[in-house]
Amino acid sequence: MMVPFGRACRSPERACLAACRAVDTASLSSHPMVVEQRAEMRNNRIRPGDLTAPLFVPANRPDRAGKAAARGVRALVLDLEDAVATAEKPHARADAVSVLRTSSGDTCHLVRVNAMDDRDLLEADLDALSEVLDKIAAVVLPKTGTAEEVRELVEALQTRAATSPPPYVVPTIETAAGVGEAWRIAAASEHVHTLLFGSVDLSADLGVPLTADGLELLTARSTVVMACAAAGRAKPIDGPHLNIDDAEGLMRSARHARSIGFGGKVVVHPAQLAGVRAAFAPAPEEVDWAARVVEAFEDAVKDGVAVLRLADGTFVDAPVVARARAILQATGTEAGR
């Protein structure tokens, strides 16, 4: 049962009915959560939910890439940067190209290239990947410090992509300077899909230890979340929990990330996949709440009302409904579509 607000505005001419319906459509379509869903749909190489638990593997370990696909990994990040020694990078590039050339459409493939401060390595990465750019959903750019770096990478990808659309870009915010520029970086190009938060490098930059609760980097994390929302990007990806054997800490870290607006968390071992997916999945009580909100709101709109109160006292208006619909969409529930 719900108790509508605003019945007094219903004149004989039902003047407010049009306004109520306008709230239902205009407010919902401009709500940040809906904007984010449109950002995900704009990049058809990355499906909603693909980046909930992206698995990083060294690009020179193609055996791990094969095992990851067999275990149902939805997003695989082939790492050409920190995970590969400099002497091994030429072999890693060849291995990455081989993996991408034979990849199926079931796995979303990303590649982390070398940073802009290693120009020669970055150019070699892009040249090697040019023949398989159509197989790459996004290129992860480490240590991103400015919006100009993003635009340079986008231009380089467009030049090499020839006739096919270039991959999207996922800048990594992992330095104090990058955090300060996060808003500009997120808005640097329409080819930015989202941001990745590099907690490990940032903690080293700041000289603070990482904890599962994440409070030591709360301001930086929140900045990245706000930057993505303001630019209309998909929700950002949180950095990894490095202790593979600490399942409880992983859950705590992932739940904290989700609670402040992240859409996923990097995993460094397949054993972390289930925990991260569970942490980012809506709880049953959330799904039940969302279904009640959407049903009550749709009934109210039919009666010419766009603001209401649920039986438990919950105030419901367009932004609340947008959040409820996003929860239902995350579970594939028909009512959220």
C-alpha positions, -999 to 999 in steps of 0.1 A, spaced: 0 0 0 12 35 -7 0 70 3 3 95 -25 15 130 -19 2 160 -38 -34 151 -44 -44 187 -38 -28 197 -71 -53 176 -90 -77 203 -104 -108 194 -125 -86 201 -155 -60 176 -141 -34 203 -148 -7 185 -128 -11 151 -146 11 163 -175 37 176 -150 37 143 -131 43 124 -163 71 148 -172 88 140 -139 84 103 -147 102 107 -180 125 137 -179 138 133 -144 144 96 -147 162 100 -181 186 126 -167 193 108 -134 230 99 -130 223 61 -127 204 62 -160 231 83 -176 256 57 -165 235 29 -181 235 48 -214 273 51 -212 275 13 -209 252 8 -238 272 33 -259 301 9 -258 286 -23 -272 319 -42 -267 314 -40 -230 281 -55 -217 265 -43 -184 282 -64 -156 313 -73 -176 335 -51 -155 322 -63 -121 352 -85 -116 379 -80 -143 407 -104 -140 443 -91 -146 467 -116 -160 503 -111 -173 502 -109 -211 531 -133 -214 511 -160 -197 486 -171 -224 480 -203 -205 463 -183 -177 442 -164 -203 429 -198 -216 421 -210 -181 403 -178 -172 380 -182 -202 373 -217 -192 363 -206 -157 337 -181 -170 356 -149 -166 336 -121 -182 364 -96 -185 401 -104 -189 428 -77 -188 460 -87 -205 487 -67 -187 516 -54 -207 528 -31 -179 538 -39 -143 532 -77 -146 558 -80 -173 595 -75 -170 610 -50 -196 630 -78 -213 599 -99 -217 576 -72 -231 582 -81 -268 572 -117 -261 542 -105 -240 530 -84 -269 532 -113 -293 514 -135 -268 487 -109 -263 481 -106 -300 478 -144 -302 453 -146 -274 432 -118 -289 433 -132 -324 418 -165 -313 394 -151 -286 357 -158 -287 330 -133 -282 321 -146 -247 350 -129 -229 354 -91 -229 391 -84 -235 410 -53 -222 447 -46 -225 467 -26 -200 494 -8 -220 525 9 -207 522 45 -193 527 77 -211 560 83 -193 573 52 -211 566 65 -246 587 40 -265 571 11 -247 536 25 -252 542 31 -289 555 -5 -293 524 -18 -274 500 1 -297 519 -9 -329 518 -46 -319 481 -44 -310 470 -25 -342 461 -57 -360 437 -69 -333 422 -36 -321 388 -49 -332 391 -76 -305 399 -52 -277 370 -37 -258 391 -11 -240 427 -1 -234 437 5 -198 460 35 -195 481 34 -162 492 64 -142 470 88 -161 478 123 -149 461 147 -174 432 148 -198 456 155 -226 472 121 -221 438 105 -226 432 125 -258 467 115 -271 459 78 -266 425 81 -282 440 98 -312 467 71 -315 440 43 -313 419 61 -339 449 63 -363 457 26 -359 421 14 -360 417 21 -397 381 13 -407 369 -3 -374 358 17 -343 388 21 -319 387 5 -284 374 26 -256 399 39 -230 399 32 -192 423 57 -176 438 46 -143 438 71 -114 467 60 -92 487 91 -83 479 122 -62 481 143 -94 457 120 -111 432 123 -83 434 161 -87 427 158 -124 401 130 -122 371 152 -133 390 165 -164 403 130 -172 368 114 -170 354 141 -193 384 142 -217 368 122 -245 336 103 -253 359 73 -258 365 71 -220 343 42 -208 351 46 -171 379 52 -147 400 26 -128 411 34 -93 447 23 -86 447 19 -49 480 1 -47 501 28 -64 482 56 -48 488 42 -13 525 41 -21 524 76 -35 508 88 -2 528 66 21 497 50 37 490 13 43 461 -3 25 433 -17 46 402 -38 37 379 -10 50 395 15 26 390 46 48 426 57 42 417 65 6 380 73 10 384 109 -3 403 98 -34 378 69 -41 348 93 -38 365 118 -61 368 91 -88 332 81 -84 320 117 -86 341 123 -117 326 94 -135 291 104 -126 296 140 -136 310 130 -170 282 104 -177 306 75 -176 300 40 -163 307 34 -126 344 31 -119 364 0 -111 381 -3 -77 416 -16 -73 424 -51 -61 425 -67 -27 460 -81 -27 457 -109 -1 444 -138 -22 438 -159 9 418 -132 28 383 -140 17 367 -120 45 388 -89 38 380 -92 1 343 -91 8 347 -62 32 367 -42 6 344 -50 -23 313 -41 -2 328 -8 8 336 0 -28 300 -8 -39 286 13 -11 303 44 -23 295 40 -59 319 17 -76 306 -7 -102 333 -34 -99 366 -44 -84 398 -58 -100 407 -94 -92 442 -108 -94 433 -145 -90 403 -165 -101 397 -175 -65 385 -139 -59 359 -139 -86 330 -154 -66 335 -131 -37 336 -99 -57 306 -109 -78 286 -117 -46 296 -84 -30 284 -63 -60 252 -83 -65 221 -66 -51 210 -83 -18 175 -100 -18 161 -73 4 173 -46 -20 156 -64 -49 124 -67 -29 125 -30 -20 132 -20 -56 102 -40 -69 79 -24 -44 91 11 -52 87 6 -90 52 -10 -87 40 17 -63 54 45 -85 38 32 -117 4 29 -99 7 64 -86 16 79 -120 -15 62 -135 -34 82 -109 -17 115 -117 8 115 -89 46 113 -91 56 117 -55 44 92 -29 51 74 4 53 37 9 36 20 38 69 18 57 72 56 55 98 56 26 95 88 5 96 80 -32 102 104 -61 119 102 -95 156 97 -83 145 70 -59 127 52 -87 158 55 -109 179 38 -83 152 11 -79 151 5 -117 189 2 -118 188 -25 -91 162 -45 -110 181 -41 -142 212 -55 -125 193 -86 -117 176 -89 -151 142 -84 -136 116 -74 -162 102 -46 -141 135 -28 -142 136 -25 -179 
